[in-house]
Amino acid sequence: MAHDAPAAALGPLQQVAGDFAADKQAFTVPWGKAMMWIFLLSDTFIFSCFLTSYMNVRISTMSAWPNPSEVFALSIGGQPIPLILIAIMTFILISSSGTMAMAVNFGYRRNRGRTAALMLITAGFGATFVGMQAFEWTKLIVEEGVRPWSNPMGAAQFGSSFFMITGFHGLHVSAGVIYLTVVAMKVWRGDYERRGNYEIVEIAGLYWHFVDLVWVFIFAFFYLW
């Protein structure tokens, strides 16, 4: 009879339905990681809308768009160096991806000390990035007179686009710094050692790598174009 058929003889849909009915985990991806992927997907849509809107404004505006190499130049020794601050910020953020990847690696080796230390170093890189971004904002606002609603160097949309996109990304980096610091302290205390897994370290790494990747696109779209 049909109800006596072994599980191997059932169709794929019937097997999945049976797993759910038996209150078993049908998918091997942890819920924490799955929720982080869903959050990052939604964030991808938001950043995509921001960058698409920026491209539309940049192409459609009739006013002269400021030259990023001149706007974001930094004088060192009396000589303006184009994009030097942005290049350093990008290097710092990319380097933080490397330290985060190492933290995840040591996390799965159950090395509490190195995992926590590397996560704190990553958070330090992030805090440095935010500090340099604050310096960049201060320079534009105080010295150049750029505002979200006006721009003495050309198209008024430049200020609103710049502060909206970089500010939203900076908010993500700031949240990531707090997130990594809290997880690092919990790792150091041995909270995840007692739970028997370090999946939260990998989940935090997913968030941080996403933030770094988004900055690469912002750098390419806003500073190089």
C-alpha positions in Angstrom: 0.0 0.0 0.0 1.0 3.6 -0.6 1.4 4.5 3.1 3.7 1.6 3.6 6.2 2.8 0.9 9.7 3.5 2.2 10.9 7.2 2.3 13.3 6.6 -0.6 10.4 5.7 -2.9 8.6 9.0 -2.1 8.9 12.0 -4.4 11.1 15.0 -3.5 8.1 17.2 -2.6 6.7 14.5 -0.3 10.1 14.1 1.4 10.3 17.9 2.1 6.7 17.9 3.3 7.6 15.0 5.6 10.6 16.8 7.0 8.5 19.9 7.9 5.7 17.7 9.3 8.3 15.9 11.5 9.6 19.3 12.8 13.0 18.7 11.2 15.4 21.2 9.7 14.8 21.0 6.0 17.7 23.3 5.0 21.2 23.2 6.4 21.8 27.0 6.4 21.6 28.4 10.0 18.8 30.9 10.5 21.1 33.6 11.7 23.1 33.4 8.4 20.0 33.2 6.3 18.5 36.4 8.0 21.8 38.2 7.4 21.7 37.3 3.7 18.1 38.6 3.5 19.1 41.8 5.2 22.1 42.3 2.9 19.9 41.7 -0.1 17.5 44.4 1.0 20.4 46.7 1.6 21.7 46.0 -1.9 18.5 47.2 -3.3 18.7 50.5 -1.3 22.3 51.2 -2.3 21.5 50.3 -5.9 18.7 52.9 -5.9 21.0 55.5 -4.5 23.8 54.9 -7.0 21.3 54.7 -9.9 19.7 58.0 -8.8 23.1 59.5 -8.6 24.0 58.4 -12.2 20.6 59.8 -13.4 21.2 63.2 -11.7 24.8 63.3 -12.9 23.8 62.7 -16.5 20.7 64.9 -16.6 21.9 68.0 -14.8 22.7 71.0 -17.0 25.0 72.6 -14.5 28.7 71.9 -14.4 29.6 68.9 -12.1 32.6 69.5 -9.9 35.8 67.6 -10.7 36.2 65.0 -7.9 40.0 65.1 -8.3 40.0 68.8 -7.4 37.2 68.7 -4.8 38.7 65.8 -2.8 42.4 66.9 -3.2 44.4 67.2 0.0 47.3 69.6 0.2 50.5 68.1 1.6 53.6 70.2 1.7 51.8 73.0 -0.2 51.0 70.7 -3.1 47.5 69.4 -3.8 47.4 65.6 -4.2 44.2 64.4 -5.9 42.1 61.8 -4.0 44.9 61.0 -1.6 42.5 60.9 1.4 39.9 58.8 -0.4 42.7 56.4 -1.5 43.9 56.0 2.1 40.3 55.4 3.3 39.8 52.8 0.6 43.0 51.0 1.5 42.0 51.0 5.2 38.6 49.5 4.4 39.9 46.9 2.0 42.6 45.9 4.6 39.8 45.5 7.2 38.3 42.8 5.0 41.5 40.9 5.3 41.6 41.0 9.1 37.9 40.1 9.2 38.6 37.0 7.0 41.4 36.0 9.3 39.1 36.4 12.3 36.6 34.1 10.8 39.3 31.6 10.1 40.6 31.6 13.7 37.0 31.5 14.9 36.4 28.2 13.3 39.7 27.0 14.8 38.3 27.9 18.3 41.1 30.4 18.9 39.4 32.9 21.1 42.4 35.3 21.6 43.3 35.8 17.9 39.6 35.9 16.8 38.8 38.6 19.3 42.0 40.6 18.6 41.5 40.5 14.8 37.9 41.6 15.2 38.9 44.5 17.3 41.6 45.4 14.8 38.9 45.3 12.1 36.7 47.5 14.2 39.6 49.9 14.6 40.1 50.1 10.9 36.4 50.9 10.6 36.6 53.6 13.3 39.6 55.1 11.5 37.6 55.2 8.2 34.7 56.9 9.9 37.0 59.5 11.5 38.6 60.2 8.1 35.1 60.6 6.5 34.2 63.1 9.3 37.3 65.0 8.4 36.3 64.9 4.7 32.8 66.2 5.5 34.2 69.0 7.7 36.6 70.1 4.9 33.8 70.2 2.4 31.3 72.0 4.7 33.6 74.5 6.4 36.3 75.2 3.7 34.4 74.6 0.5 30.9 75.7 1.6 29.1 72.6 0.2 25.7 72.0 1.7 23.0 69.3 0.9 21.0 72.0 -0.8 23.7 74.1 -2.4 27.2 73.9 -3.9 29.4 76.9 -4.8 31.6 74.7 -7.1 28.8 73.8 -9.6 25.7 71.6 -9.6 23.6 71.9 -6.5 22.8 68.2 -6.6 26.4 67.4 -5.9 26.0 68.1 -2.2 22.8 66.2 -1.7 24.1 63.2 -3.6 27.4 63.2 -1.7 26.1 63.5 1.8 23.2 61.1 1.2 25.3 58.3 -0.3 28.5 58.6 1.9 26.4 59.3 5.0 24.3 56.2 4.6 27.4 54.1 4.0 29.2 55.8 7.0 26.2 54.9 9.2 26.6 51.2 8.1 30.3 51.3 9.0 29.6 52.9 12.4 27.0 50.2 13.1 29.5 47.6 12.0 32.2 48.9 14.3 29.8 48.6 17.3 28.6 45.2 16.1 32.2 43.8 15.7 33.3 45.2 19.1 30.3 43.6 20.9 30.9 40.2 19.2 34.7 40.4 19.9 34.1 41.0 23.6 31.7 38.0 23.7 34.3 35.9 21.9 36.9 36.9 24.4 34.6 36.0 27.3 34.1 32.6 25.9 30.3 32.9 25.3 30.4 31.2 21.9 32.9 28.6 23.2 30.2 27.4 25.6 27.6 27.4 22.8 29.9 25.2 20.8 30.1 27.3 17.6 31.4 30.5 16.2 28.8 31.1 13.5 28.2 34.6 14.7 31.7 35.6 13.7 31.1 34.5 10.2 27.7 36.3 10.2 29.5 39.5 11.3 32.1 38.9 8.6 29.3 38.7 6.0 28.1 42.2 7.0 31.5 43.7 7.1 32.5 42.3 3.7 29.3 43.7 2.3 30.0 47.2 3.7 33.5 47.0 2.1 32.2 45.9 -1.3 29.6 48.8 -1.3 32.4 51.3 -0.7 34.3 50.0 -3.8 31.2 50.8 -5.9 30.8 54.2 -4.2 34.5 54.9 -4.8 34.2 53.9 -8.5 30.9 55.8 -9.1 31.4 59.0 -7.1 35.2 59.6 -6.9 36.5 58.2 -10.2 33.7 59.1 -12.6 
